[in-house]
């Protein structure tokens, strides 16, 4: 998760709720919690592959959205 947050630094679009910029680490953690219904630390080890695939997809989607690709 940290590596995806690192790579999303400066990529997330502006948001009026975050006047000093968005926190990519919090964004990734929130997306994982929304997708899997629990925090990253609460996920069982058996789901690591599924989580990794999701993080790759999430990163690609956010970068596509930032480049004007929409991603929705």
DSSP file (Angstrom, degrees, kcal/mol; ACC not computed):
  #  RESIDUE AA STRUCTURE BP1 BP2  ACC     N-H-->O    O-->H-N    N-H-->O    O-->H-N    TCO  KAPPA ALPHA  PHI   PSI    X-CA   Y-CA   Z-CA
    1    1 A X     >        0   0    0      0, 0.0     4,-2.4     0, 0.0     5,-0.2   0.000 360.0 360.0 360.0 -39.3    0.0    0.0    0.0
    2    2 A X  H  >  +     0   0    0      1,-0.2     4,-2.7     2,-0.2     5,-0.2   0.906 360.0  52.0 -62.2 -41.4    2.8    2.4    0.8
    3    3 A X  H  > S+     0   0    0      2,-0.2     4,-2.3     1,-0.2    -1,-0.2   0.899 109.6  48.8 -63.9 -40.1    4.4    2.0   -2.6
    4    4 A X  H  > S+     0   0    0      2,-0.2     4,-1.5     1,-0.2    -1,-0.2   0.922 111.3  50.6 -65.0 -42.6    1.1    2.7   -4.4
    5    5 A X  H  < S+     0   0    0     -4,-2.4     4,-0.4     1,-0.2    -2,-0.2   0.904 109.1  52.0 -59.0 -41.9    0.7    5.8   -2.1
    6    6 A X  H >< S+     0   0    0     -4,-2.7     3,-1.1     1,-0.2    -2,-0.2   0.929 110.7  47.1 -58.8 -45.6    4.2    6.9   -3.1
    7    7 A X  H 3< S+     0   0    0     -4,-2.3    -1,-0.2     1,-0.3    -2,-0.2   0.711 109.6  53.9 -73.0 -19.5    3.4    6.5   -6.8
    8    8 A X  T >X S+     0   0    0     -4,-1.5     3,-2.5    -3,-0.2     4,-1.0   0.437  75.8 128.0 -92.8   0.2    0.2    8.5   -6.4
    9    9 A X  T <4 S+     0   0    0     -3,-1.1    14,-0.1    -4,-0.4    -3,-0.0  -0.402  87.1   2.7 -57.4 120.4    1.9   11.4   -4.7
   10   10 A X  T 34 S+     0   0    0     12,-0.3    -1,-0.3    -2,-0.2    -2,-0.1   0.474 113.1  93.3  80.6   2.6    0.8   14.5   -6.7
   11   11 A X  T <4  +     0   0    0     -3,-2.5    -2,-0.2     2,-0.1    -3,-0.1   0.810  56.6  93.9 -96.0 -35.6   -1.5   12.4   -9.0
   12   12 A X  S  < S-     0   0    0     -4,-1.0    10,-0.2    10,-0.1     3,-0.1  -0.324  81.1-110.2 -65.4 138.6   -4.8   12.7   -7.1
   13   13 A X        -     0   0    0      1,-0.1    -1,-0.1    49,-0.1     9,-0.1  -0.174  39.4 -86.4 -66.4 159.5   -7.1   15.5   -8.3
   14   14 A X        -     0   0    0      7,-0.1     2,-0.3     2,-0.0    -1,-0.1  -0.279  42.5-168.9 -64.5 151.1   -7.8   18.6   -6.3
   15   15 A X    >   -     0   0    0      3,-0.4     3,-2.3    -3,-0.1     6,-0.3  -0.983  27.0-137.1-146.0 130.6  -10.7   18.5   -3.8
   16   16 A X  T 3  S+     0   0    0     -2,-0.3     3,-0.4     1,-0.3    -1,-0.1   0.753 106.2  62.0 -61.1 -23.3  -12.2   21.4   -1.9
   17   17 A X  T 3  S+     0   0    0      1,-0.3    -1,-0.3     2,-0.1     2,-0.3   0.587 105.9  48.2 -77.0  -9.0  -12.3   19.3    1.2
   18   18 A X    X   +     0   0    0     -3,-2.3     3,-2.0     1,-0.1    -3,-0.4  -0.627  63.9 168.3-130.7  73.3   -8.5   19.1    1.1
   19   19 A X  T 3  S+     0   0    0     -3,-0.4    -1,-0.1     1,-0.3     3,-0.1   0.739  79.9  49.6 -63.3 -23.2   -7.2   22.6    0.5
   20   20 A X  T 3  S-     0   0    0      1,-0.3    -1,-0.3     0, 0.0     2,-0.1   0.265 127.0 -83.6 -97.7  12.2   -3.6   21.6    1.3
   21   21 A X    <   -     0   0    0     -3,-2.0    -1,-0.3    -6,-0.3     2,-0.2  -0.112  51.0 -71.7 103.6 157.8   -3.7   18.7   -1.1
   22   22 A X        -     0   0    0    -10,-0.2     2,-0.8    -3,-0.1   -12,-0.3  -0.588  35.4-128.2 -89.5 147.6   -4.8   15.1   -0.9
   23   23 A X     >  -     0   0    0     -2,-0.2     4,-2.1     1,-0.2     5,-0.1  -0.841  15.7-164.0 -94.5 108.4   -3.1   12.4    1.1
   24   24 A X  H  > S+     0   0    0     -2,-0.8     4,-2.4     1,-0.2     5,-0.2   0.807  87.6  55.9 -66.3 -27.8   -2.5    9.5   -1.3
   25   25 A X  H  > S+     0   0    0      2,-0.2     4,-2.3     1,-0.2    -1,-0.2   0.917 109.8  44.8 -69.5 -43.1   -1.8    7.0    1.6
   26   26 A X  H  > S+     0   0    0      2,-0.2     4,-2.6     1,-0.2    -2,-0.2   0.871 112.3  53.9 -66.4 -36.5   -5.1    7.8    3.2
   27   27 A X  H  X S+     0   0    0     -4,-2.1     4,-2.4     2,-0.2    -2,-0.2   0.941 110.0  45.7 -62.7 -47.8   -6.9    7.6   -0.2
   28   28 A X  H  X S+     0   0    0     -4,-2.4     4,-2.4     2,-0.2    -2,-0.2   0.932 113.8  49.0 -62.1 -46.3   -5.4    4.1   -0.8
   29   29 A X  H  X S+     0   0    0     -4,-2.3     4,-2.3     1,-0.2    -1,-0.2   0.905 112.0  49.2 -60.9 -41.7   -6.3    2.9    2.7
   30   30 A X  H  X S+     0   0    0     -4,-2.6     4,-2.4     2,-0.2    -1,-0.2   0.889 110.4  50.3 -64.8 -39.8   -9.9    4.3    2.3
   31   31 A X  H  X S+     0   0    0     -4,-2.4     4,-2.7     2,-0.2    -2,-0.2   0.903 110.6  49.5 -65.5 -41.0  -10.3    2.6   -1.0
   32   32 A X  H  X S+     0   0    0     -4,-2.4     4,-2.8     2,-0.2     6,-0.4   0.929 111.8  48.7 -62.6 -44.7   -9.1   -0.8    0.4
   33   33 A X  H  X S+     0   0    0     -4,-2.3     4,-1.7     1,-0.2    -2,-0.2   0.905 113.3  47.1 -63.1 -40.9  -11.5   -0.4    3.3
   34   34 A X  H  < S+     0   0    0     -4,-2.4    -2,-0.2     2,-0.2    -1,-0.2   0.922 116.3  44.2 -65.3 -43.8  -14.4    0.4    1.0
   35   35 A X  H  < S+     0   0    0     -4,-2.7    -2,-0.2     1,-0.2    -1,-0.2   0.910 126.5  28.0 -68.4 -44.3  -13.6   -2.4   -1.4
   36   36 A X  H  < S-     0   0    0     -4,-2.8    -1,-0.2     2,-0.3    -2,-0.2   0.509  99.9-122.2-103.2  -5.9  -13.0   -5.2    1.2
   37   37 A X  S  < S+     0   0    0     -4,-1.7     2,-0.3    -5,-0.3    -4,-0.2   0.596  85.2  56.9  78.2  10.0  -15.2   -4.0    4.1
   38   38 A X  S    S-     0   0    0     -6,-0.4    -2,-0.3    -5,-0.2    -1,-0.1  -0.975  92.4 -80.9-160.6 166.8  -12.3   -3.8    6.5
   39   39 A X    >>  -     0   0    0     -2,-0.3     3,-1.0     1,-0.1     4,-0.7  -0.260  43.9-107.2 -71.8 162.7   -8.9   -2.2    7.0
   40   40 A X  G >4 S+     0   0    0      1,-0.3     3,-1.0     2,-0.2    -1,-0.1   0.881 120.2  54.6 -55.2 -42.2   -5.8   -3.6    5.3
   41   41 A X  G 34 S+     0   0    0      1,-0.2    -1,-0.3     3,-0.0    -2,-0.0   0.734 105.5  53.1 -66.8 -23.3   -4.5   -4.8    8.7
   42   42 A X  G <4 S+     0   0    0     -3,-1.0    -1,-0.2     2,-0.1    -2,-0.2   0.580  84.2 106.3 -88.2 -11.4   -7.7   -6.8    9.3
   43   43 A X  S << S-     0   0    0     -3,-1.0     2,-0.1    -4,-0.7     5,-0.0  -0.463  77.3-113.0 -71.6 138.3   -7.6   -8.7    6.0
   44   44 A X    >   -     0   0    0     -2,-0.2     3,-2.1     1,-0.1     4,-0.1  -0.400  22.8-116.8 -69.2 148.8   -6.6  -12.3    6.2
   45   45 A X  G >  S+     0   0    0      1,-0.3     3,-1.8     2,-0.2     4,-0.2   0.774 109.8  71.3 -56.0 -29.3   -3.3  -13.3    4.7
   46   46 A X  G 3  S+     0   0    0      1,-0.3     3,-0.3     2,-0.1    -1,-0.3   0.693  93.2  56.9 -62.9 -18.0   -5.0  -15.5    2.2
   47   47 A X  G <> S+     0   0    0     -3,-2.1     4,-2.5     1,-0.2    -1,-0.3   0.319  71.8 106.7 -97.2   8.4   -6.4  -12.4    0.4
   48   48 A X  H <> S+     0   0    0     -3,-1.8     4,-2.6     1,-0.2    -1,-0.2   0.882  79.6  49.9 -57.9 -41.4   -2.9  -10.9   -0.3
   49   49 A X  H  > S+     0   0    0     -3,-0.3     4,-2.3    -4,-0.2    -1,-0.2   0.914 111.3  48.7 -63.2 -43.1   -3.1  -11.7   -4.0
   50   50 A X  H  > S+     0   0    0     -4,-0.2     4,-2.1     2,-0.2    -2,-0.2   0.896 112.3  48.9 -63.3 -41.3   -6.5  -10.2   -4.4
   51   51 A X  H  X S+     0   0    0     -4,-2.5     4,-2.5     2,-0.2    -2,-0.2   0.912 110.0  51.5 -66.5 -42.7   -5.4   -7.1   -2.5
   52   52 A X  H  X S+     0   0    0     -4,-2.6     4,-2.0    -5,-0.2    -2,-0.2   0.920 110.0  49.2 -60.6 -44.1   -2.3   -6.7   -4.7
   53   53 A X  H  X S+     0   0    0     -4,-2.3     4,-2.2     1,-0.2    -1,-0.2   0.918 111.3  49.8 -61.5 -42.5   -4.4   -7.0   -7.9
   54   54 A X  H  X S+     0   0    0     -4,-2.1     4,-3.0     1,-0.2    -2,-0.2   0.909 108.5  52.3 -62.9 -41.8   -6.8   -4.4   -6.6
   55   55 A X  H  X S+     0   0    0     -4,-2.5     4,-2.5     2,-0.2    -1,-0.2   0.880 108.8  50.4 -63.6 -37.9   -4.0   -2.0   -5.7
   56   56 A X  H  X S+     0   0    0     -4,-2.0     4,-2.2     2,-0.2    -1,-0.2   0.927 113.3  45.9 -63.5 -45.0   -2.6   -2.3   -9.2
   57   57 A X  H  X S+     0   0    0     -4,-2.2     4,-2.6     2,-0.2    -2,-0.2   0.908 111.9  51.6 -63.8 -42.7   -6.0   -1.6  -10.7
   58   58 A X  H  X S+     0   0    0     -4,-3.0     4,-2.6     2,-0.2     5,-0.2   0.926 110.0  48.6 -61.4 -46.3   -6.5    1.3   -8.3
   59   59 A X  H  X S+     0   0    0     -4,-2.5     4,-2.4     1,-0.2     5,-0.2   0.931 112.8  47.7 -60.0 -46.3   -3.2    2.9   -9.2
   60   60 A X  H  X S+     0   0    0     -4,-2.2     4,-2.3     1,-0.2    -1,-0.2   0.907 112.2  50.1 -62.2 -41.7   -3.9    2.6  -13.0
   61   61 A X  H  X S+     0   0    0     -4,-2.6     4,-2.6     2,-0.2    -2,-0.2   0.922 111.5  47.3 -63.5 -44.9   -7.4    4.0  -12.5
   62   62 A X  H  X S+     0   0    0     -4,-2.6     4,-2.2     1,-0.2    -1,-0.2   0.899 113.4  48.0 -66.2 -39.9   -6.2    7.0  -10.6
   63   63 A X  H  X S+     0   0    0     -4,-2.4     4,-1.6    -5,-0.2    -1,-0.2   0.880 112.2  49.7 -68.1 -37.0   -3.4    7.7  -13.1
   64   64 A X  H  <>S+     0   0    0     -4,-2.3     5,-3.6    -5,-0.2     6,-0.5   0.916 110.9  49.7 -65.1 -43.4   -5.8    7.4  -16.0
   65   65 A X  H ><5S+     0   0    0     -4,-2.6     3,-1.2     4,-0.3     5,-0.4   0.907 110.6  50.1 -62.1 -42.2   -8.3    9.8  -14.3
   66   66 A X  H 3<5S+     0   0    0     -4,-2.2    -1,-0.2     1,-0.3    -2,-0.2   0.821 108.1  53.5 -66.9 -30.7   -5.4   12.3  -13.7
   67   67 A X  T 3<5S-     0   0    0     -4,-1.6    -1,-0.3    -5,-0.1    -2,-0.2   0.452 127.4 -99.4 -83.4   0.5   -4.4   12.1  -17.3
   68   68 A X  T < 5S+     0   0    0     -3,-1.2    -3,-0.2    -4,-0.3    -2,-0.1   0.579  89.7 123.5  94.9  10.5   -8.0   12.9  -18.4
   69   69 A X      < -     0   0    0     -5,-3.6     2,-1.7    -6,-0.2    -4,-0.3   0.538  65.9-136.7 -83.2  -6.3   -9.0    9.3  -19.1
   70   70 A X        -     0   0    0     -6,-0.5    -5,-0.1    -5,-0.4    -1,-0.1  -0.473  12.9-154.5  87.2 -67.6  -12.0    9.4  -16.7
   71   71 A X              0   0    0     -2,-1.7    -1,-0.2    -7,-0.1    -6,-0.1   0.502 360.0 360.0  74.0   4.4  -11.4    6.0  -15.1
   72   72 A X              0   0    0     -3,-0.2    -1,-0.1    -7,-0.0    -2,-0.1   0.464 360.0 360.0 -92.1 360.0  -15.1    5.6  -14.1
